[in-house]
Amino acid sequence: MQDALAALTRYWTERGCMVVQPFNTEVGAGTLNPATVLRVLGPEPWRVAYVEPSVRPDDARYGENPNRLQTHTQFQVILKPDPGDPQELYLGSLRALGIDIGAHDVRFVEDNWASPALGAWGLGWEVWLDGLEITQFTYFQQAGGMTLDPVSVEITYGVERIMMALQGVSHFKDIAYAPGISYGEAFGQAEYEMSRYYLDDADVEANKRLFEEYAGEARRMLDARLPVPAHVYVLRCSHTFNVLDSRGAVSTTERARAFGRMRGLAREVAQLWAERRTELGHPLGFAVVPEPVAAPASFPVVEGTHRLLFEIGTEELPPAEVTRTADAVRRALETKLGASRLGHGAVSTYATPRRVIAFAEDVEAAEPDAERVVRGPRLSAAYDADGHATKAAAGFARGQGVDVSELRTIDVDGVEYVGLTKTDTGRGAVEVLSGILGEIVAELRADKNMRWSDPKLSFTRPVRWLVALLGETEVPVAVSALAAGRTTRVHRLASTPVVDVPSADGYLDFLRSHGIEADPARRRERIVTDATRLAATVGGRVDFDGESALVDEVVNLVEEPTAILGSFASDYLELPSQILTTVMRKHQRYLPVRDAGGALLPHFVAVANGECDHDVVRAGNEAVLRARYEDAAFFWRADLQTAPAAMKAELGKLAFEDRLGSMAQRADRIGRVALALASEVSLDGDDLATLRRAAELAKFDLGSQMVVELTSLAGTMAREYARRAGETEAVAQALYDLELPRAAGDRVPATVPGALLALADRFDLLAGLFAVGATPTGSSDPFGLRRAAAGVVAILREHPSLRAVTLSRGLGAAAGQIVAQGIDVPEEALAEVADFVVRRYEQQLLDAGADYRQVAAVLPLAQAPAAADETLAQLRERIDDPAFAELATALQRVRRIVPEDAPSTYDPALLTEPAEQALHGELTKVSETLGGSPRSLADFTEAAGVLTVPVNRFFDEILVMAEEPELRAARLGLLATLRDLAAPVLDWQSLGS
Amino acid sequence: MQDALAALTRYWTERGCMVVQPFNTEVGAGTLNPATVLRVLGPEPWRVAYVEPSVRPDDARYGENPNRLQTHTQFQVILKPDPGDPQELYLGSLRALGIDIGAHDVRFVEDNWASPALGAWGLGWEVWLDGLEITQFTYFQQAGGMTLDPVSVEITYGVERIMMALQGVSHFKDIAYAPGISYGEAFGQAEYEMSRYYLDDADVEANKRLFEEYAGEARRMLDARLPVPAHVYVLRCSHTFNVLDSRGAVSTTERARAFGRMRGLAREVAQLWAERRTELGHPLGFAVVPEPVAAPASFPVVEGTHRLLFEIGTEELPPAEVTRTADAVRRALETKLGASRLGHGAVSTYATPRRVIAFAEDVEAAEPDAERVVRGPRLSAAYDADGHATKAAAGFARGQGVDVSELRTIDVDGVEYVGLTKTDTGRGAVEVLSGILGEIVAELRADKNMRWSDPKLSFTRPVRWLVALLGETEVPVAVSALAAGRTTRVHRLASTPVVDVPSADGYLDFLRSHGIEADPARRRERIVTDATRLAATVGGRVDFDGESALVDEVVNLVEEPTAILGSFASDYLELPSQILTTVMRKHQRYLPVRDAGGALLPHFVAVANGECDHDVVRAGNEAVLRARYEDAAFFWRADLQTAPAAMKAELGKLAFEDRLGSMAQRADRIGRVALALASEVSLDGDDLATLRRAAELAKFDLGSQMVVELTSLAGTMAREYARRAGETEAVAQALYDLELPRAAGDRVPATVPGALLALADRFDLLAGLFAVGATPTGSSDPFGLRRAAAGVVAILREHPSLRAVTLSRGLGAAAGQIVAQGIDVPEEALAEVADFVVRRYEQQLLDAGADYRQVAAVLPLAQAPAAADETLAQLRERIDDPAFAELATALQRVRRIVPEDAPSTYDPALLTEPAEQALHGELTKVSETLGGSPRSLADFTEAAGVLTVPVNRFFDEILVMAEEPELRAARLGLLATLRDLAAPVLDWQSLGS
């Protein structure tokens, strides 16, 4: 291992990196060494490489876990500014480590990084070697709350992992550290003893006092304008906090306060450092980033029509952005071409992780010329009484460069002006495209955008090259530091990784000849075909429907899908299959292989990118999966030693939200809310017993090691562990159900106790976060409130029996528990959140293709979505019935004429006209039939159909707005009574006329 | 610089060292990294190399000092066990650094290491590159209070120093750290800010609390049997203590307590670590050290007489041990040859730092045969009445393997035994020598001894080879793992560093042919000749008398003295010359060059070892001296900004001795004692004023930066700084005198105020340390009490006017001040220390060649050494005078007959005999003449000469021990009166008869 560190050091020093030593106080990551976290600030250039033993008390496992160490070795590289080819440099470092990267599958898989405590974030990837995460690669965008300019590239190698892979060992202790000395021999005792310290023996009170001392000293050093010692003390705070945390000694309040302090201090350190560097005159000078390229001076002229090829070459895009960017570029190109006069055929786009390709077919050689009318003064002001041009007209003509005699009369919307018609000469296609394509690049935006070495551009990942060809003609495009050409990049490891493109025609085939499939549909098809074939070789199949989202992601992770079948020891099949598939999907993006009955087989399909040695890549992926399963098995076994109640006790240490307290508090609230809701629906018998027990255990599995590791297994593990702990199947299922649905379209709880828990969970989440003002914004919904709201709706729609649990009651019950915790829940917040939930319901209906008017009509009933669903169904049955239509029209007439505040009371004695008496009589009967209030739209329609005629007669014969006030009031009261009788079943107005 | 670290790392890993990272908490030295301080314990092998940024708050200088950094970079290597050739391995590493060691002067200069706080020590060297200390090289003997077995070799490179030398820069900030980045650019800000922290801004109270927290946590971890985290907290204690110290916030009491705690904790950590490794079954196995070689099976036979050559080859011996070992080997060889029967001629020895060579001339080929008498039973018990041999005789004969008839009669001291004479056949010379030489090696001992890889041997430095030749014949010697042969080692860098020795004859010339001068006298001569010649080239000369001790040392630092003349900027001559010469001598072992008047010239002579590139070595040495002078000039300028009183205030921070308090307390005591002694001698006038002021400032210069750096300049700097601060010349001189004499033979204070201060200094030291039981032992005298006692004597001898200051009065005055500080001073301690001082006086007299009887005779007067001196002088004048001899004899007779407790009173009326009356009469007159008590030996002799005759007559005629008790008492009283009159002037008995 030491040779590997030496090789990396040598490689990077040869590339201009300075070497520094690990920091002499504990850091959780190489990033925290001042050589990174301070040096990335400000304008000075900086290239550094160093080893950093990174201390993470939370990862202490007494040296027993094969992959987890309280101190692991990072190798950290900072390149400031971005050198333009950091990925290529990085790949060279793998070669320097002796890795035959041509044989392996090396991939850049989206992984962004953020440390709110440091006010820092960046975008980048984890680098996979045959499925193993070996490096974190980040474009550092912000640190200490300060935007970084220039941006730094941060490369962090996980050295133990790399060594385990290279040496083919399955426990870190077996790594050959130095000749004749294993990692375990060298560091095993320290690993054990420091684990003891972090997990069992560190004195909590002493460490709390230390934290205070450190924070105090950091504060004093900031006041003394000494960022370096201040930073040391911030690091000590951080480590001490981590120690306390791993000792389970941090309450939620303490955590929030500690984080707040550390964040504040860290930001001050960063700002002070930057100031001090400025005061010192930036001793290392100023980083140089590329200059913008010159705008094209001239444009080639083409003849005839040609296909346009425009390729935007990037570093690996996040999978979701591949499709999104292709769409955006297509739309942009269509729009911009549409705004020009350039004739063209169909526009299409294709995308891979490394390129977005746009085609426009049959692009004309040039824009046609166009005439343009230029309007001058009004005709009446253009000539004086003598018919001579006025000063205004003369000035206008002069301004347009024509003689006044050339002006003619123009009619604009019936008003006459003087003016003239000018001819705009059409621009050549290349000139038009040059501008459009440049704009498209400059306007690229994604969900999260970043900067790199380019002086102006910003996008989800760096744009590194542009190809723009009109037929065979290069279209000169200059955007910031990028100039388009005919050169594209193919696989980084190809013998000629950079190739010239002869023509826009046949470009997709040209790329195919270089092993790149730019068409996502064909990549998907290939994955499906190959995975199916491979699975069949072991008598299995892949559930492509079930794995659709995963396949979509994989399609956008590779340019040349290469399916490889791997296997794992069938022993692991003893673990719950959700664990196995979750690990495969979430961590590895492997496709699970199942037998005909859907049961998991000990195989998987990994999809590598491009050519590689299948045996090597298979072995690598298998080893990774084995390690992950070993981890999972470790957690599984450990968790089985722990009673659910004991796991639940761990929830006190898990923060939920600063103001809303710990996860334990949240789980308690959920239990109480569920029981409150149970009384709304008069739950009793076994179900009530089940709910009571499940409420006690609610969310206990969040305290399990498995769920701490794999959060998506919450609920799944609850069921597994509850069963094994001897809980009833009903309780186990209710605990499983609590977490449902996990996403839009997911199953909802099947049982009532489960449904009540799941509702309580979501009501608590919604009420709590709206109460503290943590409402979701356009792009940010960190607590998944939209999903929670959609879940509430989905559950209530699936469980009509829970109709009594209206949104108000549910949210009210949740609010009650939150208020009991001493947190104010404003009325408006509850109203807002109820509306927020209703909007999700509306969206679900519309997404399902419902008529928007009908949706609007039933929306007032969405307090109980199941009721609204029923009404909608009844409405659909009747909407085409003319009688219903007449009734609706009649009711709408009523609604229109009656002021909103008109009371629904009247003195029948004042109603003397026959038409009004008739309506009064019928209405009274209908009301009686309905028992004063209709129970459903069907009921109402059934009973109220008789009212259509009297209503219409009333309007025909009666002047509602009688001059005599009492009479007018009585008539309005009569109509209002009808209005109010009809209102609860539908928003009749919304049906439209 | 980073390339150098990489080169060292590569070099040592290629030699089997594991690489670890710097420790992640601050350490003061690489030794404290657990990879050293814990791994050297126990039997496991360990080879490690690492970089260690070592944090020394005390060295913080805001980055301004060219050579001093709060964090400097060590490169640390541990080789466990000693590989047998660590020096050669080390030299290889210098080559790996690109150092042309053939051109440079690389030397191993004695430098031992001890950290009482760690319970650790080792013997070794600092390695000099052209006079620059670049490495500490230590054979680690003990750590955590535990003896190390096997011994580890610790090599610590001072990387900044090496780089400054290699790059030829004079400020650490100018080191090229990485391409395009200087050390200052990389670390300058941290250096400044951390200096600010350590010197100015660290919060004292917070750090005190941190210390307590750390110590507490260390304690708890020890109790939990977790040495690794315990060690971390001990290191934090240590660093925090250093921070407090550099902030000047540690009182003496606190320092003592902190050290005690840290020492205790560190020892427990070490012991616990060793225990834990044993419990773990020593995972790294057991280090293998060489096996003892087999004893020779046979010995070659030689004819005729031959010269014996015996060479003990070592690693560089401490200079003092070179001579001492040569003497010891000569004595041992003489003794052991003498104890054999092997005929031989003269024995002689020669020595260099790397070898001790013994010759015995004309060694006979074999021992002669010898007869030996074996005694049996007494004759009377050997034969029965019948003349037959008894069982006893028969048994004896059987035991001796002879027939009983062969027994004969033997007379031993007049008693007759039976016995027999046996012939011992003489052994061959080679066999005899083999045994003797082996014993000599096994019995080698020095002042401080160490172990290395050898399983049994112990000496001041490792013994690496043996040559034993009798003429041309190899003498096989096997001692522990060493076997003698004919192969010796010459210069390590010679083309053939290992050569075979043809013969014992001409060996010194043989060595000369390889550039080695084994004869110290000739090395000295060469140094004197060459240095004289070189000095003359710049019009100067070397004061070889004044530099005699230095030349002695240099003679024993090299095998081939190569004098090189160097120069320094004459600007530095503005500094006090003692500073310049002290630096030259103490740090560099350079000979100062002076003009005819004795004034310093800007030149020096360095003595390199063997061939080298003189220009390179000159330049290197000049650069080192320049840096040192720059340092000194820095201190000088800084000190001149500080008033003496302010410096004196610094003394409160300097510990003197745990129990006796700070240096400030000691200085105060000295001042008060000096004033007390002044009243004994009735000092007044200017001298008293001078003393008063000097007493106020006593030892103030210990608070100066210069003296902190160069302690031997204490006093010298006091005078310089006092003069410049406007003190009178008398005060300045008194402060200078306070520190005199510095060593045996050094000048003593010339002035009375200075002498009183110097006496007070030493009385305080002696009384204090004897009071607390810190008396010197055979080999250990850390506080220099012998030197202090000798100083007292020397001063009092030189200042007869201070005769009133007897040892008792001086020590009593000192004790008074110590008692006033609340420290008990036992009477016996004072008596013991007085005796201790008297012994020094006795030694001085004997060393000066005085007759031991005369010395003994005046010793009772040594309470006032000047008085004893006078008496001795008077005694010498009279000792050959027969009358004096008779008087002395008479007085001795008196002394012999009178019991010690006989009172010197008598009733003259009882004395009736003429002889006794005569004596009574003369005695009474003499006593009156002398005024009751003699003032000197001269006085007494003058007056008492008349007593010889009456005394002799008294003894002739009078029976002293008369039967009648009253009479006997009167006669004894008469004699006792004479005894007591004579006693004060001399111990007459000691004169002998």
Interface residues (C-beta under 8 A of the other chain):
Chain A: Q2 D3 L5 A6 T9 R10 T13 G16 C17 M18 V19 V20 Q21 P22 F23 N24 T25 E26 V27 P34 V51 P53 V55 T71 T73 Y177 A178 P179 G180 I181 E185 A186 G188 Q189 A190 E193 M194 R196 Y197 D201 A202 D203 A206 R209 L210 E213 G216 E217 R220 M221 A224 L226 P227 V228 P229 R276 R277 L280 P283 L284
Chain B: Q2 D3 L5 A6 T9 R10 T13 G16 C17 M18 V19 V20 Q21 P22 F23 N24 T25 E26 V27 P34 V51 P53 V55 T71 T73 Y177 A178 P179 G180 I181 E185 A186 G188 Q189 A190 E193 M194 R196 Y197 D201 A202 D203 A206 R209 L210 E213 G216 E217 R220 M221 A224 L226 P227 V228 P229 R276 R277 L280 P283 L284
